């Protein structure tokens, strides 16, 4: 079975809630495809260590308030045994509310299956309703899960309740989540703390969890750490290691692992045919002049791209884009009318907006303006 499946599932659920809760989503559907090629050493509890090679293709499709991801894994052990796994998830958010701007609802769906050699097969399907509260840099959510799982016998019911909090500071996001699981007659609780950080071409993820069980779910402490280094427009190197617990939902058993490999981007956001959106009439000042418009300038930097916004008279400038997961980033004042930040941005077509003094999000001059699905504007830039 795939290394770290259980631990990654728990951390992915909490990280997804923190990072995918956004109030401005990409105006056009974005599709990203990757293929991971890796080698691993795996030691399941009670067994000797075994080497393995894996191939993992994945596809992610995102548009306003909706994301769908599909992933498959082919794992071949040194014994010659093979494992196949597949997982499809979907996240649907309720539209933003003017009356309750910090509250959003979400429906998270997951379905997957796996087989090991010729004697073990599993499947599961779950649905989770979540209620989020989020500001620019912190938030919390509570969710309830129901579903079914089967290990080749009669399906067993799944029920769970989760509560989580998260906070973001500059390049890092930290999450703490607690979940009470009931899978058939197996009952257990997980408390997991996870962290995600990125700077330049380096991305780090880690987590530490503890499990307590009142009936058959196991107990103990587990943890995982991973790093990804982007070395080109479509290539990255990654390494991960850790210990994960048994997962009664997906059927994986507890073990330790270490793996390393290469990630290839096989599909990226398709650049749309763009037309400038109709420009709204600018208000005229008392002296008859048109007020200045904030202007974006892109400059190369050692660890990414330097984004400079020229905004006369501003006391605060925020920027959000698909490369920040649409989370606002406060720019640093670097001159009388200049505000800037250096961010890791991959080559390609990107979407962004800026906000001056906590006013409306707009597309700055220096970008190609596109009308989004909500009647607003989004700026388009190309990173070489």
Secondary structure, DSSP 8 states (H G I E B T S, - for coil): --TTHHHHHHHHHHHHHHHH--SS--SS-EEEEEEEEEEEEEEETTS--EEEEEEEEEEEEEETTEEEEEEEEEEEETTS-EEEEEEEEEEEE----STTTTEEEEEEEEEEEEEETTTEEEEEEEEEEEEEEE-SSEEEEEEEEEEEEESSSS-EEEEEEEEEEEEEETTEEEEEEEEEEEETTEEEEEEEEEEEEEETTEEEEEEEEEEEEEEBS--EEEEEEEEEEEEETTEEEEEEEEEE--BTTTTB--EEEEEEEEEEEEE----------------B-TTS-B----EEEEEEETTEEEEEEE-TT-S-EEEEEGGGTT--EE-EE-SSSEEEEEE---SEEEEEEEEETT--EE--BTSEEEE-TTS-EEEEEEE-
